[in-house]
Amino acid sequence: ISSMGVLFMMCTARLWGLERLGLLRLCSSALMILGGLAQCEDPHLPGDNWFGILIQLTSMLLSAQRWAMAQVVLQSPRGSALRGTSKLQLLARTLPITGAIS
């Protein structure tokens, strides 16, 4: 399931208009997910772990949204005050908030 984080990032970037989602990127994501499945010792679907899987998927979805918001801020127009701040200052201001929410 952790390898699906890349797919969440790619789809989020597409929805936010940051990057295109082409066939090559989809194939790359599929190979990563299939590689994660191939490493699994017990490939059967878990019976009692659905709540944990749901929490992990939610966490990946939220972290992909946080990444997309950071990309939008860092790629903002040249006159923007947010773009004028350094990446370290931006992280110092946003990570405590996102950490408290997550």
DALIN-V11806 format. One record per backbone hydrogen bond with DSSP energy under -1.0 kcal/mol. CO is the residue of the C=O (numbers start at 1). NH is the residue of the N-H. E is the energy in kcal/mol with one decimal. If there is no record, write none. Layout:
BEGIN
CO|NH|E / CO|NH|E
END
This chain:
BEGIN
1|4|-1.7 / 2|5|-1.6 / 4|8|-2.1 / 5|9|-2.3 / 6|10|-2.5 / 7|11|-2.6 / 8|12|-2.4 / 9|13|-2.6 / 10|14|-1.9 / 11|15|-2.5 / 12|16|-2.4 / 13|18|-2.7 / 13|19|-1.1 / 22|26|-2.0 / 23|27|-2.4 / 24|28|-2.2 / 25|29|-2.4 / 26|30|-2.4 / 27|31|-2.4 / 28|32|-1.9 / 29|33|-2.3 / 30|34|-2.8 / 31|35|-2.2 / 32|36|-1.9 / 33|37|-2.1 / 34|38|-2.2 / 35|39|-1.3 / 49|53|-2.1 / 50|54|-2.4 / 51|55|-2.2 / 52|56|-2.3 / 53|57|-2.6 / 54|58|-2.3 / 55|59|-2.4 / 56|60|-2.2 / 57|61|-2.2 / 58|62|-2.5 / 59|63|-2.4 / 60|64|-1.9 / 61|65|-1.7 / 62|66|-2.2 / 63|67|-2.3 / 64|68|-2.1 / 65|69|-2.4 / 66|70|-2.2 / 67|71|-2.2 / 68|72|-2.3 / 69|73|-2.2 / 70|74|-2.6 / 71|75|-1.7 / 73|76|-1.3 / 77|80|-1.7 / 86|90|-2.3 / 87|91|-2.4 / 88|92|-2.2 / 89|93|-1.4 / 90|94|-1.9 / 91|95|-2.6 / 94|98|-2.6 / 95|99|-2.7 / 96|100|-1.7 / 97|101|-1.8 / 98|102|-2.5
END
